[in-house]
Amino acid sequence: MSDRRHLLVDLDGTLLGMDIDRFLPIYLERLGSYVGEAVRLPDFSHRFMGAVQAMIAPRSEPQTNERAFYTAFRAGLSEDLSKRCDDAFDAFYREVFPQLRAHTRPIPGARRFIAAARDRGYHLTLATSPVFPLRAIVERLAWAGIGADVFERITSFENCHFAKPDHRYYREVLAMAGCGPRDALMIGNDRRDDGAATAVSIPLAWVNGSFKRTQDPIGQPVWRGSMRKLAQAMEEGNAPFAR
């Protein structure tokens, strides 16, 4: 039997522990406070969330998520103010974002899993929803104790045109990896976002949570359990990797 050689691995909740419902409000509050005050932009929060929606909404014009975000965010701003906002975003991710590590935790078994996958020669793609700039994704990987260089590719808002749970995101990831859906395995913890991979026939390994059967179109996982157990399965060459 042949192996699924391409592993598409989620980040938040899969390799890095966090309560996303708590983390996001803290992130948005810190971002809004820092950037909004730095450039004296009273409508920053409204403008930022509108740009996020523009980035993740279906669109007919092919453009990266980064371009969609900044086109919406900069609408009506002068060139000088846009430049100052860019500088403030850069400073935020450099100076403030690293402090949010305190609201996350490493997931037991995550580093062991990645190390075992590399030892066995699997192709690794960090398939995190590409709504953050690469620098913020690399920073969160560091919080998980994992270097960005272990991945052959990382999806970010700079290099993607769609976001989870849009099935076109997964088609784009497959194109990046140069493989078909049956040669890949999606590893994640979010039923909607990661489970959407099954819409394009990518099998799903479900980690770090329960997976109840429902009437929605999300396919059932080929494996489920903790990241620690998944690391053991990788080391032993057991399912879900063989087909």
MIROMAR-436047 format. One line per field, with one value per residue (C-alpha): x, y, z; residue in one letter. Coordinates in steps of 0.05 Angstrom, whole numbers. Each point is the difference from the previous one (the first is absolute). Example, Ala and Ser with C-alpha at 12.3 -4.5 7.8 and 13.67 -1.06 7.14 Angstrom:
BEGIN
xx = 246;27
yy = -90;69
zz = 156;-13
residuo = A;S
***
This chain:
BEGIN
xx = 0;23;2;-33;65;-27;-23;-40;4;-42;31;-47;-31;40;73;-12;-50;-45;-71;-15;-62;44;62;-33;-33;66;38;-50;-1;76;4;-53;29;71;-12;-62;36;65;-32;-59;-51;-67;-35;58;-39;-58;47;43;-59;-29;67;1;-69;22;59;-40;-63;-9;25;2;64;62;43;39;-31;52;-21;-74;13;41;-44;-59;38;33;-63;-8;67;54;66;35;-51;3;75;-4;-51;48;56;-45;-21;74;16;-59;21;72;-12;-70;-22;55;-31;-63;39;-23;-70;22;33;39;-40;30;25;1;76;8;-49;35;68;-25;-33;65;40;-46;6;-70;-12;-26;-45;-23;-73;-22;-56;37;-30;64;65;57;37;-58;-5;75;-6;-56;40;56;-50;-13;75;2;44;-31;56;-29;-56;9;-54;-43;-66;-6;-39;58;-3;-73;-63;-51;-8;-31;-53;-4;15;39;52;13;4;52;40;0;25;55;20;-5;-41;-70;-50;11;75;-13;-27;-29;16;-41;-47;-54;-61;-21;67;42;-58;-12;60;-45;-41;57;12;59;-4;-3;37;-37;42;-11;-76;-65;-31;-75;-38;-46;-40;48;41;66;29;18;73;43;34;-15;37;50;62;41;-33;8;75;3;-38;50;59;-30;-22;-73;-66;-19;63;-4;-55
yy = 0;71;57;67;39;70;21;65;22;53;46;30;-54;-54;17;59;-1;60;19;36;33;33;11;38;54;12;3;48;45;4;11;54;35;1;15;44;44;1;29;35;-38;3;-52;-49;-59;8;9;-61;-47;23;-16;-69;-14;22;-47;-62;14;-35;45;-6;40;-42;34;-22;6;52;43;-8;21;61;23;2;27;58;22;75;8;46;-29;29;-29;-68;0;17;-56;-49;22;-8;-70;-19;28;-36;-68;14;29;-19;-64;-43;18;-39;-64;2;-18;-63;-66;-55;-63;-64;-43;54;8;-75;-10;51;-31;-70;23;32;-62;-43;47;29;65;51;59;46;8;54;45;55;61;20;27;-51;34;-11;-74;-11;33;-47;-60;23;1;-73;-14;-16;34;25;-33;-70;16;-1;53;43;29;74;60;18;-64;-22;23;-35;-18;-56;-28;18;-65;40;12;-75;-5;56;-37;-63;40;30;-70;-29;-60;-28;-4;-75;12;49;-2;61;1;48;13;46;-37;56;28;-63;-47;40;-36;-61;41;-9;-72;13;-50;31;-20;31;20;31;-1;-38;-13;-13;-25;53;11;51;-17;-6;-69;-45;-3;-60;7;36;8;44;29;-44;-62;27;8;-72;-23;38;-32;-69;10;-15;30;52;5;-66;-11
zz = 0;-14;49;0;-4;7;69;5;72;34;52;51;44;-36;12;46;56;8;15;-64;29;52;-42;-58;43;36;-66;-31;62;1;-75;0;59;-28;-73;10;50;-38;-63;34;-41;39;-44;1;30;-49;-58;21;8;-67;-32;32;-28;-68;5;17;-41;-67;-56;-75;-12;12;52;60;69;16;-58;16;72;-15;-58;48;59;-38;-35;8;36;-24;-24;61;49;-35;7;74;10;-34;46;61;-21;-8;69;31;-25;21;69;25;-33;33;68;-18;10;72;-25;-35;19;-35;-16;26;-57;-53;-5;4;-57;-45;15;-15;-65;-23;19;-43;-59;-4;-36;51;-16;56;-23;48;-24;-38;34;36;-29;-2;57;47;-20;10;68;21;-24;46;58;-16;1;-75;-51;-65;-40;13;-49;-75;-6;46;-21;17;-24;-45;-43;3;-35;45;73;40;-4;-75;-37;-51;54;3;-76;2;54;-42;-59;42;24;-69;22;-5;57;11;8;57;71;37;74;41;58;-28;-28;-47;-22;-4;-15;-64;-29;-10;-50;-49;21;46;58;70;63;58;62;68;1;-6;-68;2;-60;-29;-62;-29;-62;37;-11;58;21;-17;68;65;66;36;-32;46;-28;-71;13;23;-62;-44;36;-8;-72;16;-26;-21;-42;-38;-50
residuo = M;S;D;R;R;H;L;L;V;D;L;D;G;T;L;L;G;M;D;I;D;R;F;L;P;I;Y;L;E;R;L;G;S;Y;V;G;E;A;V;R;L;P;D;F;S;H;R;F;M;G;A;V;Q;A;M;I;A;P;R;S;E;P;Q;T;N;E;R;A;F;Y;T;A;F;R;A;G;L;S;E;D;L;S;K;R;C;D;D;A;F;D;A;F;Y;R;E;V;F;P;Q;L;R;A;H;T;R;P;I;P;G;A;R;R;F;I;A;A;A;R;D;R;G;Y;H;L;T;L;A;T;S;P;V;F;P;L;R;A;I;V;E;R;L;A;W;A;G;I;G;A;D;V;F;E;R;I;T;S;F;E;N;C;H;F;A;K;P;D;H;R;Y;Y;R;E;V;L;A;M;A;G;C;G;P;R;D;A;L;M;I;G;N;D;R;R;D;D;G;A;A;T;A;V;S;I;P;L;A;W;V;N;G;S;F;K;R;T;Q;D;P;I;G;Q;P;V;W;R;G;S;M;R;K;L;A;Q;A;M;E;E;G;N;A;P;F;A;R
***
